[in-house]
Every structure is written in structure tokens, then in C-alpha cells.
């Protein structure tokens, strides 16, 4: 039976979202599970949230992070939202297998949602079972924490527990629950849910909530709602540019997976690119490549257009004027993204300043990488040594079938580095901070998940996790985590896990 903890032994909980009108959510408790077992607790994240990870036993943490016990002050709810899924609008989605138990303040005084994912049926479950399998839970734990270590805004993983109960997908799989931490769980689809019903009072209430929580500097502006659209547009442009710099492919950029706070959210069939190909798709449900690597910027802009549609009536009472304002803001995305992207790519090749031909320099390298199918991460990391004195050139040029074309590019690059007028070590250090050695390569992730699921062996997961926490470090005997997959190890499809 689900019980409430009698003493505040975790941290101080609240839930500001649950004070919004009742049709924003459904209030309910997580479904209890039979035999929860803690498999991972994020000590560093816990401490930043004011939680003492050593304050309870593993069994007690498992009881809490499975949803079997709810902390005092928590007010569990499932959020309502809608969304465009692969371009098709679905008027009601919502948290079908997740429950927001509440929020806490982190060490910086910022509110952070704590959500249980895989915690049972909700009114929004539709045809689902409300549960999560162990594989997707471990995948999200690995990838979301790797994204954080890489410096990309993201939801994070606080804990993972097994439930002792099976879930039924194509096969019978062990069940699990992920405890996810986010700045909030408000999505583009949350606004769409109310706009689709013509409930613009709710749209305004939601916008005011988002401004209070994420963009408080907009509160006293003359036009706060157009300013909100502008701020969200800027954050999304920066976020997607950061995805692109590390070769990350989200896989399901639906509007219900687009966070208003500007964090990466919902790690389903996500993956990191191995050999560079702009058309790379991994998601098994993306049959037409809508969310391919190179399409991510334009899809983000498309998603923002859907957000703009929901805000029109509160941006300006005159529909024509509101549309003009929103259209001008969404148009800004293109240049914002290009500026962010080029800034990150300059850092990847050691440039601190800007010149007009930098875009061509970067694009020429990418074109050569695409032509020869070189590994995205290995190529850029290999250039770090070459920036020092040129002695590493053979290691990089050997990645290319047409080494003469690469040599021509390298000559132009070295000339550009020379014009930086800084010691080579400065450029090399900049590159090392922006070109990871370790990423969650698909074959490594899948191997660790297979061992956990089929053999109850979590050692490969732990080993990979520990490596991914220092992505910009030197290999130091960990070369098996840096190598691209062999042809027999290549993963061509990733799966949503729902």
C-alpha cells in the first residue's frame, strides 16, 4: 500500500504547477510496484538538490524512487498536453506514463521538477500500460547525463529502479522507473492543448507561469508574450546548434518533446552520429527522415511556428498584427541558429575570432568528411593535436581516402590559425574543450543495455557511464570507448521504448 513519509528526510517539496487550474493536469498517485530495487542513484545531482544520498538505505531509496512512497510536500500530478507527432496534430497526449511528484530548489535557488517516468497508468495513457522497460530507462539515464557532461542543456537522471514486474512489448522485459529532473515539463504541446480548445485564458495563465518560472526578466515588459516567444526562439536555436556540434540526433522532435525552458527532453530513439552524414536517421519510427540530423534546425523552427500560433491572441488583439509580430520573430530563428552554430564550429577548429570566410572553411571540412565517411567525433578530436604544431597531421589525414584534398584544407586552416595571433596551445585547448573524446556511441550503449537486461549485469553500464562523465578528457587507456563501431557493430535503428 502506498504510504506517506512522516518526516522530511529527503528535501523540501512543493508543486507550483499543481496550483494552476485543475484542467491543466490530473491529480493522482503513482501505481505501487511489488519489488523495487535501486540500480543507480546520481549522488552529485542529489546533493545539488539538497538531498543526502547517504541519508537512506538503498531499499528506502528504491521505495521512494519507484513511487511506492511519496515525500511530504509532494503533490503528484500528470500533465495534460497535445502535440504534433511527425507533423500530424494530436489534440490530447499528456503524461501517459509519468507523474510529476513535485519540485525542489537546487543549490542555485532554481526550481527543479522531479518526475517519475514509468510510474503507472494515468488518464492520458490512451492504449499504453503506463510502465517503462529497463532498457529505455537506462538509455535515458546514460544519454541525459552524458549530455549534461558535454555541456548541453538537458533534463537529468536522478535515479533508476527496477520494479520486479514485467512489461510487455514485442517481448517480455523487466520493468523500471526513471526519476527525471527538469527545469520544468512545460512543452510547446502544453500550449497547443489549450489553444486547440480555444481556451486562451488558460494559454495566458500558462504563459504567465512560464514567464515567472523561466523568464522573469520579461514580467515588466510592455509586450511580455511576444518577448516570451522571442526568448524561447533564441533558446531553441542555441540548443539545436549545440546538438549539431556534437553529432546528436534527437530522433523524435515532436512539439510535445520541445521544452519551453530550452532543455533537451525525452530521450527515446536518440543517437549520436558515427560517420558524418547530414542525412543520418536512426529512429525506427522516422520512416521518411523528417528528424534527420540535418533537418533538426528547420524542424525546431517549424515547432516554434506552432508555439507562435497558440500565442497570437495574447500577443496582440488584432489578429493581423499578431501574425506579423510572430512571423518576424520566427524568421529570426534562421540567423540566430546560424550564428550559434558557426560560433560552436569555430571553437571546434580552434578559432576565437571571426572572419567572413570561416563558414566556408568549416563547410569544406564537413563536405570532405561526408565524401569520405570519416567519423565525426574522431575527426574533430584528432585535429586538436594538429593545432599545436602540425605533427599530428598524418593521424588525421589518414582518415581520408583523398588525403590531398584534406591537405589543401589543412593548409588553409593553419593559415587561419596563424591569423589568430595566439599561441597554438590556446587554440588546441579551446578545441579540447569543444571536441569530446567520448560520446555515447550507439553500439556501446546497446551492449551495456543488453548485458543489464539479459544477464542482470550492470558492470558494462557502470563502466560506460563513468567514462561518459569526463567526455573531454584524454583516452588514457580507454581507447575501446573512442573507436567507431566495426561494420558488424553498427546500429542502424534505435527504438522509442514506449
N, C-alpha and C positions, 0 to 999 in steps of 0.2 A: 504494500500500500504506500502511495506517495505521501511523504510527511514533510513538515517544515522544520528547518534547523532552528533551534531555540536560541542560540547565541550567535552574535555577529562575528563568526570566526573566519570569514573569508575577507570581505571588504564591504564598504557601504554601497548598497544598491539603490537605484532609483529607476524610473522609466518614464521619461518626459513624453515619449510618443504615445503612451497609453493614456495621457491626459487630453489628447486630441479627441474629436467626436468619435462615437462608438462605431460608425460605419467605416472608419479608417482601418479597422483591424477586427480580429476575433479574439476574445479573451479565453484562454484555455490552458490546461496544464499539460506538460509532456506526458507521453504514454510510458509507463514504467516498463522496465525490461527485467529478465529473470536473473542473469548472472553477469553484471557489468565487471569489466576488468580493465584497469588503466594500462595502456600501452605506451603513451607518450604524454608528458607534461612539459610545457615550454617554460622553464624556470625563469629565463630572462624576461619574457613578456609578462609572466605572472608578477614578478617583482615590480615592473614598471606600472602595473595596475594596482599596486598596493596589496597584492596577495602574497602571503608567505607560503611558498610551495612546499616547505618542510613542516608546515603547521598541522598537516593532517597526514594520515597514513594513505598509502596507495588505494586501499579499499575504500576509504572515506571519499577520496577524490573521485574514484570511479562512480560512487553513488551519486555524487553531485553532477559530474560531467555527463552522466548518462541521462539525467533528468529525473532520477528516482527521488532526489531530494532537492527542494528549491530554497535558495538562501533567503533570509529575511530581507524585505525591501524589494525583492524581485516581483515583477508583475508580468507573468508570461503572456505573450500575445503572438498571433500570426498576422503578418501584414497583408493587406489587400493591395494588389496592383494588377495592371494589364500589361500588354506589350506587343510589339511587332516581332514575330518569330519568323526569321528568314523572309522578311518583307510582308508577311501576312498578319493582319491585326487580330489579336485575340482579346476580347473585352474583359475577360476575367481570368487571371492566373493566380497570383498570390503565393504565400509561403505554403507550399503543399507538403513539405517535409521538414520544415524549420520552425523553430519557436524562439522569438526574441525574449530572453528571460529578464533583461533589464540593461542598465548602463551603469558604468562606474567612471570615476575621474582618474586619469592616468597621472604620472608624476609631473606632467606639464600643466595639469589642470584642465585637460581636454576631455570631453565626454567620449566614451568608447562603448559601443554596443557589444553585448555578449549574447551570442545566439547559439542554440543547439541545432545542428543540422543532422537530420536522420532521427528526429525525436518523436515520430509518430504522426498519425492522421490529423489533419486539420480540415476546416470547412473548404479549403482551397485545394485539397488533394486531387480532386477530379477522379481519374481512374488509377491513381498511384496508391502505393501502400504506406507512404509517409516515412519509409525507412531508407537507410543508406547501407550500401555494401562496404566491406572493409577496403577494397581496392580504391574506389574513388575518394574515400576519406583519407587514406594515406597519400594518394596523389595530391590532393589539395593541400595537405599538411606540408609535404615536401616542396611543392612548387610555390605556394604562397610565401613560405618562409625564405625560400631561395630568392624570390622577387624582392622581398624586404632587404635581404643581404646585398642584392645587386643595386639597391638604392632606388627602386621603383615604387611609387605609392601603391599600396595593396592592402586588402584585408589580410588578417593574420590568423594563425592557428594557435590556440591556447592549449588544447588537449585533444586526445583521441582515445576512445574506449571501445572495446568490443562489447557486444550486448549479450552474448551467449545464446543468441537466437538466429535462425537462418533468415535470409531474404531470398526471394525467388525472382531471378532474372532469366536469362537463357539457361542458366544452371542454378543450382542451389549454392549460395555463397554465405560466408559468415557476415553477420550484421555488425554495424559500428555506428558511433555517433562522433561527429566533429564539433568541437567548441570553437566557434569563429568570432574574431574580434574585428570590428569595423568602426570607422568614424560615424557612420550611420548606415542604415539599409534602405534609404530613400533612393529610388531609381527614376529614370525617365518614365518607365512604365507606371510608377506610382501616380505621377501627374496625369498620365493617359487614362488611368482608371476612372478618375473623377471627371475629366474633360469629356470622355465618351458618354457619360451620363448627363452631361450638361450641368454638372454641379460645380459652378465656378466659385461659389462661396468656399467650397472645400479646396479648390485649386489655390485660392488666395490664402486660406489657412495653412495649407501645406507649404506654399512659397514663403509665408512669414516664418514658419517653423524652420525651414531650411536656412533662411537668412540669419535667424537668431543663432542657429547652431553652427553653420559653416561659413557664413559671410557677414559677420556682424558689422563690418565697416560699411555695409550698404543700407543699414537701417534708416539713417537720416538723409539719404539721398532723395532728390526730388522725384526721380523715376526709379524706384528700387527694383521693379520687376524686369525692366529691360536691362538694368545693371546686373541682375541675377543671371539672366540669360548670357550676358557678355562674360561674366565671371566663370560660369560653367563651361562656356565655349573655350575659354583660354585654358582651363584645367584639362579639358579633354584633349585639346591639341597637344599640350605638353605631355600628357600621359601616353598617347599613342606614339609620339616621337620617341619616348623612352622605350616603349615596346620594340620599336623598329631598330633601335640602336643595339639591342641585344639579340635580335632574331626571334622574338617571341611572337607566337601566333595564338590569339585568344581562342579562336575556333567557333564561338557562338556569340557574336556581337549583337545580340538582340537588344531591343530597347529595355527589356526587363533585366538585362545584365549590364546596364550602363549606369554607374553610380553617379549621383549628383555631386558627391564630395570629390570626385576625381580620383578614386581608388580603383585598382583592378579588382574585380569581383567575379565570383562564380567560375571556378576552375573546373570545367568539365573536360571536353576533348582538346584542351590546350596542349601546346607542344613548342619545343624550341627547334629552330631550323638547324640542320646539319649543313649540307652543301647549299651554297647560295643559289636560290631560285625564287624570283619575285612571285611566281605563281604557286608557291608551295601551299598545299592544303593537307591537313591531317585528319580533320574531323570526319568521322564516318557518316554523319548526317548532313554534311555540306556537299550535296551532290553536284552542285553547279559552281562551286568555288566562290560563292558570294563573300565569304570571310577569309579568302586567301591573304597571305602575308601582305602583298602589295595593295590590296583593297582596303586595308584597315583604316587609313586616313579618310577616304571618301565615305566609308560606312559610318565612321564616327560623326562626320558632318551630316550625313543623312539622319542619323539618330537625333542629332541636335535640332534638325528641322522639325522632327516630331515633337520635341520638347517645346519649341517655339510655337507650334500650333496650339498647344494646350494653354500657353500663357497669353495669347493675343487679347482676350477680353479684359485682362487686368493690366496689360502693357499700356493700352490706350483705348478710351471708349469709342473712338472712331475706328471701325474695322480696317478701312483702307490705310489709315495712318499707322495702326498697329502692325499691319503686314509689312509696310515699308520699313519700319524700325527693325522688326525681327529679321527681315531679309538682309538688311545691311549688316546686322550683327553676325548672322550665319555666314555671310560672304567673307567676313574677316578670318574665319577659320583657316582658309587656304593659306594665307600669308603667315598667320600665326604658326601653323604646323610647319611650314617650310622653314621659317626662322628657327624654331626649336630644333627641328631635325638637323639642319645644317650646323647649328651650334654643337649638337652632340657628335655629329660626324667629324667636325673639325677636331674635337677633343680626341676622337678615336685615332686620328692620324697626327696628333701632336701639335696642333695649331692653337695658339692662344689669341691671335689677332684675326682679322678678316680681310680678304681680298676678293675682288669680283670673280676671279677665276677659280675660287675654291670649290664651287659647286661642280664645275667641270672636272676638277681633279678627283673629287670623291666619286662622281658618277663613272668616270673612266675606270677606276679601280673596280667598282661594283660590276661594270659590264664585263671586265676581264674575268672576274670571279664567276659570274654567271656562265660565260662562254666555256670556261674550263671546269666548272662544277667544283670549285675549291670550297673547303669548309669555312663557313662564316666566322666562327669563333677562333679557329686555329689560325686563319689568315691574319686577322687583325691583331691577335695576341703576338703572333710571330713578328709583326712589324715593330714591336716595342724595342727589341734589341737592335734592330736595324737603325732605329732613330739615334742610337748612341754614336756609332762610328762606322756603320756600313758593313761590319764584319759578319752580320747575320743575314746578309742578302741571299746567300746560297740556300739557306734553310727555307726562306720564303719563296724564292724564285722556283725552287724545285717542286712547289705545289702546282705550278702552272705548266700546262703542256707547251704553250707558246711562251717560253721564257724571254724571248727577245722583246715581245710586247710588254711584258712586265718590267723588263729592264728600262724600257723607254719611259714607262710611267714612274718608276723609282727615281730616275734622273730628274724628272720634273718635281717630284715630291721633295727630294733632297734640296733642290734649288729653293723651293718654297720654305722648307725648314730653315735654311740659311738666312732667309729674309726675316725670320722671327727675331733675330738678334738676341737670342738667349742661349745659354749653354745647352748642348744636346741632352744632358741629364734632365733638364727641366721638361723638355718635350717628351722624353721617354717616361718620366714619372707621371706626367699627365696621361699618357697613353695607358700605362699600367693601372691607373685608377678608373679607366673607362672601357677597358677591354678585358673582360673576365677570362680567367683560365678555366674555371669550372662553371658549367651550366647543367641544369637537369636534363641531360641527354635522354631521349625517349627510351633507348634500349636499356640504359642503366636504371631508369625509373621502373620500367616494366619488369626487369629482372628482380628488383627489390620487392616489388609488389607480389610477384609470383611466389617468391620464397616465403613471404609472410602469409599469403592466402593458402597455398598448397602444402607448405611444410611447417607452418607455425614458427618460422624462423625470421626473426626481426633484425638479425645482425646485419644483413646487407642494407636494409633500410636505414639503420642507425649509422652505418659507415658512410653511406652516401649523404645522409643528412649532415653529418659533421663536416664533410668536405665542402658541401654547398654553403656552409655558413661563412666561409672565407673565400669568396669567388675570385677575388683579385690577387690572391697570394700566388707565390711560385709553386710549381708542381711538387718539388721536394719528395720524390719517391711515390707520388700518387698519379703516375702517368696513365694508369688504366682509366682514370676519370677524365682525361683530357682528349683521348683519341676518338676520332669519328668512328661510327659503327662500321664493322665489316659488312659486306653485302648481305650476308646471312643474318645479321643482327638488325638490319634496318627496319624501323617501324613505319609502316605506310598509313596506318589508320589508328586514330585514338577514339575513345568512346565516351559518351556523356556520363554514363553510370547511373542514370535515373531509372 
